[in-house]
């Protein structure tokens, strides 16, 4: 588990440097979250959940990762609201 957490933390940090994930997010906490989701998907998959449901779980987990402002604009197709 330690090796997997380290690998995930390294990849999350790389995604932060590339502007895909908010740089203010804690990579250690995000790594723990993703590892828990992956292991949970593995467990419920073995228990019989269908592939489509497992993909939906993965998609939902990825969608809640904190995006950088640039990624938010790409996802919504518009600039964030300006403060007045």
Secondary structure per residue as TSV (DSSP state, phi and psi in degrees):
chain	resnum	aa	ss	phi	psi
A	1	X	-	360.0	-37.7
A	2	X	H	-61.9	-41.9
A	3	X	H	-64.8	-40.5
A	4	X	H	-66.1	-42.0
A	5	X	H	-61.9	-41.5
A	6	X	H	-63.4	-44.6
A	7	X	H	-61.5	-46.9
A	8	X	H	-62.9	-42.8
A	9	X	H	-61.4	-40.7
A	10	X	H	-62.5	-43.8
A	11	X	H	-69.5	-37.4
A	12	X	H	-65.7	-42.1
A	13	X	H	-61.4	-39.4
A	14	X	H	-64.1	-42.0
A	15	X	H	-64.0	-33.8
A	16	X	H	-68.2	-42.4
A	17	X	H	-63.7	-31.5
A	18	X	T	-87.1	-1.8
A	19	X	T	84.6	14.3
A	20	X	S	-86.5	-30.6
A	21	X	B	-122.4	141.1
A	22	X	-	-51.7	125.9
A	23	X	T	-68.1	-16.7
A	24	X	T	-80.5	-13.0
A	25	X	S	-73.5	148.7
A	26	X	-	-83.9	110.3
A	27	X	H	-62.1	-29.7
A	28	X	H	-66.2	-44.1
A	29	X	H	-68.3	-41.3
A	30	X	H	-64.7	-37.7
A	31	X	H	-62.0	-43.9
A	32	X	H	-63.6	-40.5
A	33	X	H	-61.8	-49.6
A	34	X	H	-64.3	-39.7
A	35	X	H	-62.7	-40.5
A	36	X	H	-64.2	-41.3
A	37	X	H	-64.9	-45.9
A	38	X	H	-60.6	-46.2
A	39	X	H	-67.6	-34.0
A	40	X	H	-66.6	-41.6
A	41	X	H	-61.8	-42.1
A	42	X	H	-58.9	-45.1
A	43	X	H	-65.9	-47.3
A	44	X	H	-73.4	-25.8
A	45	X	H	-65.1	-43.1
A	46	X	H	-66.1	-27.2
A	47	X	T	-80.2	-8.7
A	48	X	T	117.2	1.9
A	49	X	-	-64.4	143.8
A	50	X	-	-74.1	161.5
A	51	X	H	-60.5	-38.4
A	52	X	H	-63.6	-42.5
A	53	X	H	-63.6	-41.0
A	54	X	H	-63.8	-41.0
A	55	X	H	-63.8	-40.4
A	56	X	H	-63.0	-38.9
A	57	X	H	-62.5	-46.9
A	58	X	H	-62.0	-44.8
A	59	X	H	-60.3	-42.1
A	60	X	H	-65.0	-43.4
A	61	X	H	-60.5	-43.0
A	62	X	H	-67.8	-32.9
A	63	X	H	-70.0	-19.7
A	64	X	T	-92.9	-0.9
A	65	X	S	-65.5	141.1
A	66	X	-	-71.0	114.0
A	67	X	B	-84.7	153.7
A	68	X	-	-71.7	164.6
A	69	X	H	-59.5	-39.0
A	70	X	H	-61.9	-41.2
A	71	X	H	-69.1	-34.8
A	72	X	H	-63.0	-41.7
A	73	X	H	-63.4	-42.0
A	74	X	H	-63.8	-39.8
A	75	X	H	-68.9	-35.8
A	76	X	H	-97.7	-17.4
A	77	X	T	77.4	14.0
A	78	X	S	-147.5	161.8
A	79	X	-	-77.1	149.9
A	80	X	-	-63.1	154.7
A	81	X	-	-60.2	138.8
A	82	X	-	-83.2	140.9
A	83	X	-	-77.8	144.2
A	84	X	-	-112.3	360.0
